[in-house]
């Protein structure tokens, strides 16, 4: 495997591990201190703020990462492209901020304090240049910055959030910390680009291509965020709290799966632009194997110990969320695969097909959510609709990438990693019989399952597993 890809994977994986580890400390604490109702308000407001983020950044993240990757070896071309994208983003961030101020002061007076706290988020978007560093395949800068932000956020939550009324402080911590975190990346740009004055015409010269990537962003946010808004409007904020907390934990775990995909996307864009189709096919298949290798044990594990995990991790007030955990367990594989295939479609300039996939999914998601909420199924219904919608999106993307990946490849990797995942079922059943304490049983189930799973892969001489751990072994030996 390419050395640059391996090193970037190490940096990104370390960051993702930190991203997952720190919420293990904060989520149980916040779930108990703020409670499902106040957390529901937080998620409801931030879901609305997310829509302004769509207007603010449009499709510049995917476009910037892909286009910078293509010209990463030419400092003048990448500098010119950077300034065109940056000023384009700045224009729309300012525009969305004006709309946001009018919107919140006149239509959402009930949650005005939380909306005010989120105004720092607009500055965070303005200072965000992570798309550039991902484009030049420098994941060290983003990994260090993001890790620092996560540590600061975690510390401030424990120091400042003490009771349910601190939901305003909780919101401020995230928006302000992200703003300062993005600021820390700016000094690194001095070594990467030169200042190039770009005309107003040049700033908007990429509008058509950016808008092509904006459409799928809208569609994705429509079905990934609107479900919380619909749940809050047609049910209550407690149900939003149940759904959002489980969904957050699932997404945190999925970031470990996506760590490999994230570093491959700019590499595939570069290889595809260079006409190296064989390498593109190779990396695509490797990434699919990685999704199954990481996602299947997560899915099986959640199904086995979900009834222990939810009350221990979130608190006894979240017991009704256990069925939601079971339903969302399937997202480890489904979303992991969907994010992978979507990223690759964009990387190889097939954004039209990507747009079709997520647009169909958005329409289906909204219709099904309305039906289940009208029927009174609340958060569990929305969870089931989320799984169905994500599965539909993934299947459509599979169809559009059939020339790169054959159907048999999906089944081959699935069956290959399913057999060692089954050991988790046996372990959890045995431990539930032997250990009476739920907390101790959960801890031993997780530790032993992970250990046995990777030991089995090592004994089986799994090629993908050994390729992924080889950079760590080499670093350790050095």
Phi and psi in degrees as a GROMACS rama.xvg file:
@    title "Ramachandran Plot"
@    xaxis  label "Phi"
@    yaxis  label "Psi"
@TYPE xy
-53.9402  133.291  UNK-2
-61.5291  -39.9482  UNK-3
-63.0078  -40.9203  UNK-4
-63.3146  -42.909  UNK-5
-62.4586  -45.8727  UNK-6
-64.9227  -42.8877  UNK-7
-62.3241  -36.535  UNK-8
-64.2992  -39.9628  UNK-9
-61.0445  -49.592  UNK-10
-60.3414  -46.8591  UNK-11
-68.6214  -38.0779  UNK-12
-66.4322  -41.2547  UNK-13
-59.2735  -44.0614  UNK-14
-62.5431  -44.2558  UNK-15
-64.5624  -35.2309  UNK-16
-64.0365  -42.4742  UNK-17
-62.5381  -40.8123  UNK-18
-61.3484  -34.3517  UNK-19
-83.9361  -37.8162  UNK-20
-68.228  -44.6603  UNK-21
-64.4276  -42.6594  UNK-22
-62.3811  -20.9485  UNK-23
-60.9225  -28.3888  UNK-24
-85.3988  -43.3339  UNK-25
-82.9352  -37.8012  UNK-26
-60.8752  -48.0883  UNK-27
-60.5053  -38.651  UNK-28
-65.0558  -50.766  UNK-29
-65.9391  -37.9445  UNK-30
-59.0419  -37.4428  UNK-31
-82.3279  -40.5171  UNK-32
-72.2649  -48.505  UNK-33
-84.3271  -34.6586  UNK-34
81.942  161.227  UNK-35
-62.832  -30.09  UNK-36
-70.5684  -50.143  UNK-37
-68.7171  -37.387  UNK-38
-64.8925  -35.7156  UNK-39
-60.3008  -39.4618  UNK-40
-64.533  -42.1842  UNK-41
-59.7362  -49.4739  UNK-42
-67.0402  -34.0967  UNK-43
-64.1194  -46.5224  UNK-44
-68.5203  -46.769  UNK-45
-65.0938  -27.2679  UNK-46
-64.8094  -40.167  UNK-47
-68.6987  -41.6079  UNK-48
-60.254  -33.8984  UNK-49
-57.6717  -35.5133  UNK-50
-66.4072  -32.5269  UNK-51
-70.9552  -29.5931  UNK-52
-64.5687  -31.4766  UNK-53
-61.6642  -45.5035  UNK-54
-67.3913  -37.4609  UNK-55
-66.1584  -45.0958  UNK-56
-107.809  -10.0443  UNK-57
47.283  -129.912  UNK-58
-106.02  23.9142  UNK-59
-69.8211  -26.5665  UNK-60
-66.1915  -54.6904  UNK-61
-65.5711  -41.9611  UNK-62
-64.6665  -47.4223  UNK-63
-61.6963  -45.4031  UNK-64
-61.9021  -45.1523  UNK-65
-67.8813  -46.7726  UNK-66
-72.335  -36.8451  UNK-67
-63.833  -38.548  UNK-68
-59.9514  -35.8406  UNK-69
-67.8803  -33.9129  UNK-70
-114.929  23.6788  UNK-71
-61.1868  -20.7587  UNK-72
-91.5312  -1.49164  UNK-73
-119.049  107.319  UNK-74
-63.192  -36.2022  UNK-75
-69.5695  -44.3286  UNK-76
-65.6122  -43.4267  UNK-77
-71.7013  -30.165  UNK-78
-67.6559  -46.5914  UNK-79
-59.501  -44.8382  UNK-80
-65.1519  -39.5458  UNK-81
-58.8234  -50.1428  UNK-82
-67.6461  -32.8256  UNK-83
-63.7356  -45.5537  UNK-84
-70.3805  -40.89  UNK-85
-62.7246  -47.1857  UNK-86
-70.4821  -29.6638  UNK-87
-63.5272  -46.3677  UNK-88
-61.3005  -45.5197  UNK-89
-58.7056  -40.9434  UNK-90
-60.5463  -47.5017  UNK-91
-77.2589  -26.5165  UNK-92
-65.0202  -43.7865  UNK-93
-63.5342  -41.0481  UNK-94
-63.2582  -45.478  UNK-95
-67.706  -30.719  UNK-96
-65.4398  -41.7604  UNK-97
-60.9774  -46.4033  UNK-98
-63.003  -39.6441  UNK-99
-61.1287  -45.5895  UNK-100
-61.8803  -46.1024  UNK-101
-63.1871  -44.5217  UNK-102
-62.029  -49.8593  UNK-103
-71.2666  -38.1758  UNK-104
-73.2983  -26.4839  UNK-105
-103.766  -25.1324  UNK-106
-114.826  -23.8235  UNK-107
-126.759  54.1323  UNK-108
-64.3173  -29.5022  UNK-109
-59.6293  -38.7824  UNK-110
-111.799  31.0066  UNK-111
-59.4834  -37.1856  UNK-112
-64.8502  -39.8247  UNK-113
-70.6349  -34.8416  UNK-114
-67.2701  -38.082  UNK-115
-64.6622  -40.3048  UNK-116
-61.726  -31.6635  UNK-117
-80.4178  -1.74661  UNK-118
-65.9135  -26.3877  UNK-119
-65.2798  -21.4696  UNK-120
-62.0277  -32.9344  UNK-121
-64.6999  -38.0253  UNK-122
-69.1677  -34.7513  UNK-123
-61.6634  -41.4793  UNK-124
-64.7311  -38.0038  UNK-125
-64.323  -39.7969  UNK-126
-88.9231  -1.93257  UNK-127
-76.7464  115.394  UNK-128
-123.904  20.9874  UNK-129
-60.9002  -30.3634  UNK-130
-61.2994  -33.4757  UNK-131
-67.1371  -49.7575  UNK-132
-65.4156  -33.0234  UNK-133
-68.4024  -35.5774  UNK-134
-64.2856  -37.7263  UNK-135
-89.5022  9.5837  UNK-136
60.4556  39.4538  UNK-137
-110.398  83.6915  UNK-138
-84.6902  -7.6573  UNK-139
-64.1305  -43.9069  UNK-140
-62.0279  -49.1177  UNK-141
-68.9509  -34.7293  UNK-142
-66.5981  -44.7233  UNK-143
-64.1462  -46.0267  UNK-144
-62.4471  -48.6647  UNK-145
-65.2614  -36.5039  UNK-146
-64.7787  -43.0559  UNK-147
-60.6864  -44.6672  UNK-148
-61.5141  -44.1038  UNK-149
-61.5011  -41.0953  UNK-150
-66.5168  -42.3204  UNK-151
-63.5832  -45.4542  UNK-152
-59.6101  -44.6424  UNK-153
-60.4827  -45.8913  UNK-154
-62.3933  -46.4007  UNK-155
-65.1983  -34.7736  UNK-156
-61.6786  -45.8275  UNK-157
-68.9834  -30.9952  UNK-158
-80.3738  -40.2115  UNK-159
-105.399  -25.2032  UNK-160
-94.5516  111.617  UNK-161
-124.441  -22.2009  UNK-162
-151.616  170.891  UNK-163
-55.3436  -31.4225  UNK-164
-70.539  -8.54486  UNK-165
-86.302  15.6073  UNK-166
-62.0364  -30.3613  UNK-167
-64.5105  -45.4479  UNK-168
-63.6298  -40.3648  UNK-169
-59.3748  -41.6931  UNK-170
-66.8006  -43.0604  UNK-171
-61.4214  -40.4133  UNK-172
-56.3139  -46.9376  UNK-173
-67.959  -46.7135  UNK-174
-68.7332  -42.3683  UNK-175
-70.8236  -43.3806  UNK-176
-63.0683  -40.6825  UNK-177
-64.9495  -36.0187  UNK-178
-63.2989  -50.1059  UNK-179
-66.9217  -33.2676  UNK-180
-62.1331  -43.29  UNK-181
-67.1606  -32.3719  UNK-182
-62.0194  -33.0448  UNK-183
-68.3326  -17.2109  UNK-184
-81.9314  -22.2838  UNK-185
-60.0679  -41.7803  UNK-186
-58.6254  -28.8469  UNK-187
-68.7135  -19.1527  UNK-188
-67.1115  -26.1867  UNK-189
-58.0774  -33.8655  UNK-190
-85.7659  -8.07364  UNK-191
-107.016  -36.6749  UNK-192
-133.77  166.447  UNK-193
-116.796  154.513  UNK-194
-75.7097  127.929  UNK-195
-129.588  124.571  UNK-196
-75.1768  124.93  UNK-197
-115.754  142.208  UNK-198
-77.6818  165.204  UNK-199
-57.8788  -37.2271  UNK-200
-65.5701  -41.1796  UNK-201
-66.496  -35.9124  UNK-202
-58.6788  -37.7609  UNK-203
-102.35  14.4434  UNK-204
-71.2283  -22.6588  UNK-205
-100.637  13.1018  UNK-206
-55.6913  -45.6489  UNK-207
-61.6154  -45.7955  UNK-208
-68.7397  -35.5964  UNK-209
-66.3085  -42.5308  UNK-210
-66.0245  -30.4452  UNK-211
-62.4936  -34.6017  UNK-212
-86.9254  -14.5617  UNK-213
-71.8986  -37.2393  UNK-214
-59.6462  -47.8276  UNK-215
-65.2092  -30.958  UNK-216
-62.0273  -44.136  UNK-217
-60.8971  -46.3003  UNK-218
-62.8706  -43.2694  UNK-219
-63.4619  -46.2974  UNK-220
-65.464  -30.3431  UNK-221
-61.6002  -43.5482  UNK-222
-97.0695  -11.5789  UNK-223
-96.9537  -21.6384  UNK-224
-110.863  -36.5064  UNK-225
-63.3809  -26.2356  UNK-226
-60.6865  -36.649  UNK-227
-69.5973  -40.2205  UNK-228
-66.5747  -43.9842  UNK-229
-64.1449  -39.5036  UNK-230
-64.1094  -41.0226  UNK-231
-69.1236  -36.5773  UNK-232
-77.6114  -35.8778  UNK-233
-100.796  -6.07095  UNK-234
-132.031  -108.74  UNK-235
-157.951  168.778  UNK-236
-70.8155  -20.9215  UNK-237
-65.6566  -43.4692  UNK-238
-64.3536  -35.3814  UNK-239
-62.5627  -40.855  UNK-240
-61.7454  -45.7494  UNK-241
-57.7421  -53.579  UNK-242
-62.8505  -47.2803  UNK-243
-66.2579  -39.4975  UNK-244
-66.0644  -44.3604  UNK-245
-64.7457  -44.5552  UNK-246
-62.1307  -37.3984  UNK-247
-64.4357  -45.593  UNK-248
-64.355  -42.5869  UNK-249
-61.0277  -44.3852  UNK-250
-66.4154  -34.206  UNK-251
-61.8596  -44.3132  UNK-252
-66.4547  -35.8136  UNK-253
-65.4682  -26.6616  UNK-254
-60.8234  -29.2301  UNK-255
-66.0506  -37.185  UNK-256
-69.2147  -40.7981  UNK-257
-75.4095  -13.517  UNK-258
-56.1542  -40.8956  UNK-259
-72.4149  -40.8197  UNK-260
-62.05  -40.9111  UNK-261
-59.9748  -39.1038  UNK-262
-80.8969  -21.2973  UNK-263
-79.1238  -29.612  UNK-264
-57.1372  -52.3855  UNK-265
-65.4014  -31.5299  UNK-266
-65.1804  -42.4017  UNK-267
-67.6609  -38.6609  UNK-268
-60.7068  -41.8198  UNK-269
-66.3196  -45.0465  UNK-270
-66.6249  -40.0301  UNK-271
-65.4756  -41.4186  UNK-272
-67.2123  -25.4817  UNK-273
-86.8268  -5.33134  UNK-274
82.1491  16.417  UNK-275
-90.5089  76.4271  UNK-276
-68.5309  -31.4152  UNK-277
-64.2825  -43.2425  UNK-278
-67.2392  -36.8162  UNK-279
-60.0568  -46.635  UNK-280
-62.8803  -40.5177  UNK-281
-61.3811  -51.0814  UNK-282
-66.3094  -33.2414  UNK-283
-63.4168  -45.0711  UNK-284
-68.6846  -37.7955  UNK-285
-60.9928  -42.4943  UNK-286
-65.6866  -38.2663  UNK-287
-63.3061  -42.651  UNK-288
-60.8553  -38.4987  UNK-289
-63.5398  -39.0331  UNK-290
-60.7472  -46.3525  UNK-291
-68.3627  -40.5051  UNK-292
-60.3897  -38.7316  UNK-293
-91.4362  -37.9643  UNK-294
-77.4056  -38.6058  UNK-295
-62.3209  -47.1998  UNK-296
-64.5967  -32.2872  UNK-297
-63.9184  -44.1008  UNK-298
-63.502  -49.4454  UNK-299
-63.3605  -41.9578  UNK-300
-62.1112  -41.9091  UNK-301
-64.5397  -38.7142  UNK-302
-66.4976  -32.2805  UNK-303
-79.8148  -40.077  UNK-304
-119.682  14.4244  UNK-305
-58.4658  -36.8055  UNK-306
-68.6822  -22.5434  UNK-307
-88.0435  -41.2189  UNK-308
-63.6386  -47.5745  UNK-309
-60.9032  -54.6218  UNK-310
-67.3709  -31.0859  UNK-311
-74.8763  -42.0877  UNK-312
-78.8472  -45.3984  UNK-313
-96.706  -24.2448  UNK-314
112.11  161.173  UNK-315
-65.5754  -19.5715  UNK-316
-71.6985  -7.07922  UNK-317
-107.548  14.4005  UNK-318
-56.75  -35.5519  UNK-319
-67.0256  -9.96238  UNK-320
-89.4305  -2.05052  UNK-321
-58.2943  -47.2801  UNK-322
-59.5808  -31.8976  UNK-323
-64.2845  -38.5911  UNK-324
-62.4339  -43.2871  UNK-325
-60.8359  -45.9178  UNK-326
-64.2207  -44.9802  UNK-327
-75.9304  -8.8655  UNK-328
-57.9381  -32.0857  UNK-329
-70.05  -15.0982  UNK-330
-70.6933  -20.6378  UNK-331
-56.4492  -43.4718  UNK-332
-84.3784  -43.835  UNK-333
-66.2249  -50.7354  UNK-334
-69.5055  -38.8511  UNK-335
-56.3895  -45.5734  UNK-336
-69.6287  -40.1221  UNK-337
-63.1853  -43.1365  UNK-338
-64.3862  -39.721  UNK-339
-60.9145  -53.3622  UNK-340
-66.622  -37.7537  UNK-341
-63.6801  -42.6425  UNK-342
-62.7056  -39.1715  UNK-343
-72.3193  -35.0503  UNK-344
-60.7298  -42.7334  UNK-345
-67.7552  -41.827  UNK-346
-61.1623  -32.5619  UNK-347
-103.52  25.1545  UNK-348
64.491  35.1678  UNK-349
-113.043  45.7859  UNK-350
-67.1131  -24.555  UNK-351
-63.9105  -44.8785  UNK-352
-65.8307  -37.8737  UNK-353
-63.1683  -41.625  UNK-354
-62.7858  -43.0356  UNK-355
-59.6296  -45.5388  UNK-356
-60.8955  -49.9272  UNK-357
-75.35  -27.2988  UNK-358
-69.1287  -44.3342  UNK-359
-61.2291  -42.77  UNK-360
-61.4025  -41.9755  UNK-361
-62.2157  -44.5078  UNK-362
-63.0747  -47.3336  UNK-363
-61.0819  -42.2368  UNK-364
-61.8747  -46.1287  UNK-365
-63.6264  -44.8638  UNK-366
-62.6064  -48.0626  UNK-367
-66.8895  -38.3095  UNK-368
-61.0651  -43.6709  UNK-369
-60.9073  -41.8488  UNK-370
-65.2021  -49.2888  UNK-371
-67.966  -34.9585  UNK-372
-70.8933  -36.447  UNK-373
-64.9209  -32.4845  UNK-374
-80.0251  -6.19981  UNK-375
86.2467  20.8727  UNK-376
-83.4997  -10.6522  UNK-377
51.4974  -134.73  UNK-378
-65.1162  -36.7811  UNK-379
-65.5156  -36.0378  UNK-380
-66.7524  -43.0452  UNK-381
-64.4796  -36.022  UNK-382
-63.173  -45.4015  UNK-383
-63.8048  -40.6829  UNK-384
-64.359  -37.4661  UNK-385
-61.0667  -43.7949  UNK-386
-64.4098  -45.8333  UNK-387
-61.9585  -44.1035  UNK-388
-64.2577  -46.2329  UNK-389
-64.8618  -36.453  UNK-390
-64.637  -42.8299  UNK-391
-59.9434  -46.5426  UNK-392
-60.5502  -42.9069  UNK-393
-64.4247  -42.3848  UNK-394
-64.4156  -40.5607  UNK-395
-63.8544  -41.7953  UNK-396
-67.2203  -34.519  UNK-397
-58.3161  -41.8493  UNK-398
-63.0265  -41.7638  UNK-399
-73.6994  -14.0442  UNK-400
-110.875  19.4168  UNK-401
-64.4204  -20.9755  UNK-402
-78.5388  -19.0654  UNK-403
-97.5176  -34.6911  UNK-404
-130.449  123.802  UNK-405
-80.6329  154.639  UNK-406
-57.3043  -37.2832  UNK-407
-63.4664  -26.2623  UNK-408
-65.3356  -38.7878  UNK-409
-62.5222  -45.6263  UNK-410
-70.5962  -35.9988  UNK-411
-60.5009  -50.1663  UNK-412
-69.6431  -34.4476  UNK-413
-61.7863  -51.0787  UNK-414
-66.3054  -35.0955  UNK-415
-61.5932  -41.0308  UNK-416
-98.4134  -5.56157  UNK-417
-73.06  -42.0432  UNK-418
-59.1728  -47.3406  UNK-419
-70.0358  -21.018  UNK-420
-71.1399  -27.0511  UNK-421
-64.5001  -24.8033  UNK-422
-57.7556  -29.1747  UNK-423
-63.837  -38.6492  UNK-424
-62.2673  -48.1804  UNK-425
-62.2209  -43.7302  UNK-426
-62.1542  -45.3686  UNK-427
-64.9105  -38.3296  UNK-428
-65.7252  -42.396  UNK-429
-65.4942  -45.0794  UNK-430
-66.4652  -34.5563  UNK-431
-64.9481  -30.0308  UNK-432
-78.6064  -39.3698  UNK-433
-81.5927  -32.6287  UNK-434
-110.861  124.756  UNK-435
-83.1724  -33.1425  UNK-436
-74.3265  122.624  UNK-437
-62.6636  -40.9394  UNK-438
-64.8245  -46.9105  UNK-439
-65.9937  -39.3618  UNK-440
-60.72  -42.8266  UNK-441
-63.4219  -45.3994  UNK-442
-61.9102  -48.4164  UNK-443
-66.3178  -35.8124  UNK-444
-61.687  -45.0876  UNK-445
-67.2589  -50.6794  UNK-446
-62.254  -49.8573  UNK-447
-67.7449  -37.427  UNK-448
-63.6159  -45.8711  UNK-449
-62.5856  -45.4741  UNK-450
-62.3103  -49.7898  UNK-451
-64.3544  -38.1007  UNK-452
-61.9678  -48.8716  UNK-453
-74.4614  -28.1476  UNK-454
-65.0998  -41.0602  UNK-455
-62.7606  -43.2405  UNK-456
-62.3102  -38.4676  UNK-457
-68.0855  -42.6713  UNK-458
-64.5605  -38.3741  UNK-459
-74.4237  -2.52614  UNK-460
57.0924  46.6943  UNK-461
-64.8775  121.437  UNK-462
-63.3991  -47.7465  UNK-463
-63.4622  -44.1072  UNK-464
-60.5386  -43.6304  UNK-465
-69.7266  -33.0035  UNK-466
-65.9284  -38.2906  UNK-467
-73.3393  -34.747  UNK-468
-89.1209  -13.0935  UNK-469
-58.4421  -40.1217  UNK-470
-61.1417  -36.9608  UNK-471
-67.7878  -41.886  UNK-472
-63.9385  -42.5561  UNK-473
-63.5452  -41.9485  UNK-474
-62.9858  -42.0213  UNK-475
-64.7646  -43.4035  UNK-476
-62.8519  -38.866  UNK-477
